[in-house]
Amino acid sequence: MKKIILSAIAIMAFAFTNAQSTRFGVKGGLNISSIVGGDVDNTKSLVGFHVGGLAEIHVVEKFYIQPELLFSAQGAKFDGPFGSDADLKLNYLNIPVLAKYYIVDKKFSVEAGPQLGILLSAKSDGEDFKDYTRSTDLGFNLGAGYDFTENFFVGLRYTIGLSPISDRDIDNSDDYYDSAKNGNFQISLGYKF
């Protein structure tokens, strides 16, 4: 945890040293999340939200690095017996670091990069589920964005889960790759200062 916080501080310190070529912003929006893979059956998407801040650090010409710090409400709905549904709600503090490239005159951009998620809470129908889930979640983001003005922007992003959600013992690499993972689609609106 200390390493994560120190890394985030180092990224922000780098951003402040390049303040003339760095912009900060806030964003928020809709999550449509699910749990995929492994022996997970009968799941439906769960609607949640995300909110947080970002720094857009200019590197060269149309290329930027964009670290973010986001609260993200994720999870899935499970079909239970006799028509009952159960919601698994996973709240994360997500730290994506994206490589961002503007394709068209600082309007349309594409982005990709890794993400570290720190589990804040896990509940299944109001019951604490945190003891059965991993405290960190690794993912990879792919997305695109459009800047309406110099300040207002919209973004679409999909996060592919790379690490298992469950805290059960994993004996071999086949179990690791075939385990249940997060999947999250985001639609964001934001403002850059």
N, C-alpha and C positions, 0 to 999 in steps of 0.2 A: 504494500500500500504506500509506504514511504517513497519507493522508487517511482511509482506512478505520479504521485504528487510533485516530486522533484522534477520529473520529466515535463509535466505540464507547466511548472514554473519556468523551466529552462526555455521552453517554446515561447512562452509569453515574454520572457526577458529578451529573447532574440527579436521578437516582434517589436518591442519598444525601442531597441537599438536601431531598427530600420523604420522608424516611425514615419518618415517622409514617404515610404513606399508600402506602408501597411495601413489597411483599413479594418476597423472593428465593426461588428454588427450583432444584431439579435435576430433570432428566427424561432418559429414555432409552427406547428401544424398537426396533421392527421397521421396516425400510424394504422396500418392494416397488417397485423402480425399473425404468425402461425408457428406451429412446431412441426417440423418435417423430419422424415427419416426414421431409422430404427424400427421398433415394433409398435410405433404410434399409429393407431387407427381411429377412424371416426372423429377427426378433428375439423373444426371450422375456424375461420379467421376471427380474431378479436380486434375490435376497434379501440384504439387508444390515442395518445397524443405525445408530442415531444415539444420541449421548449429549452432554449439556452442561448449561448453566445458563440461567436466565431471571430477569427482573425484571418484576413486575406493578405498574405505576405507575397509581394511581388518579387519574383526571382529573376526572370529575364523575359523580355518581349511579352508574349501572350501566356507565359507559364507562371503559375502561382502555387503556393502551398497554403492549404486552408485547415488549420487545426480548429476543432470545435469542442465544446463542453456542453452536453445535452442531458437533461432528464428525459427518460423515455419510458412510457408505460406500454408494455408488450404482453404477450402470452397467447393463449388459444382457448377455444371452447371445445369441450369433449362431450360426445354423445354418451349418456349413461343408459342404464337399463330402464325399460318401461317409459321411454320418452323423456327422461330427465337429462338436463344438461349440467355440466360442471365447468366453471371458468377457472383457468389457471392464470393468475395475474402476476407478472414479473416486472418489477420496476428496476431500471438500471440507470447508472450514471455512465453515459457513453462518451468515449473520447476518440472520435475519428480524426485521422490525419490524412488529408486528401491531396493528391496532385490534381491541379485544376488547369485546364487549357481552354482559352477563349478562341473559338473557331471563327466567329463573325464579329469583328469590330467591337469587342468588349460588350457584346450582347448575349450571344449564345455560347455556353460552355459545357464541357464534359469533364467528369471527375471520377477518380478511382483511388482507393487506398484502404489501409487496414483500420480496424477499430477495436478498442479495448472497452469492454463493458464491465462495470463493477456492480454486482447485485446489491440493491438496497433493501428489497423486500420480495417475498414470494408467498402468495396466498392462493389457496384453492377453496373457493366458496367461503371465504372469511377465516379459514383455518390457516395457521402459519405452516408453510411448506418449505421454509428456507433450509432446514436440516437435510433435505433430500436433493438440493440443487447446488451446483458449483458457485463459488463466490465471484468468479470471473468468467467472462464470455468473450471469445475472440470471433471477429467477423471480418468480412471484406465488402467494401461498398463500391457500387457502380451507380453513376447518376448523371444527370444533366440539369442545367439551369438556364434561366433567361432573365436578364436584367431589363426591366421595363424602363427604368430611369437610372440615373447615377446612384440613387439610393435604394429604390424598391426592387426586389427580385423574387422569383418563384423557383422552386427546385423540386425535382423528382429523384428518388434514390431507392435502390434495393440493397439491403444488407443480407449477404449470404453467411449463415452461421458456419463457423469452422470448428468449434469445440462443442463437446456434449453439454447438455443442460444438466443431466443427472449427475449426482455425486457418487453413484455406485462404482464399484471397482471395475476397471476395464482391463481385461487380461491380455489382449493382443491388438495389433493395429487394425485388424478387420472389424473388431468390436468398436474401436474408436471412430473409424470412418463411417460405420453403419449405425451410429447412435443418433438419438433424437437431438435436433439442433434448432436454434431460432432462425426464423426467416421474417424479414420486416420490410414492408414497402412504406415509404414516407412521401407525403406531399407537404411542402413547406412554403411559407411566406416569410419574407424577412426584410430588414432595413439595415443598410450599411451607413455608418457615420462618416 
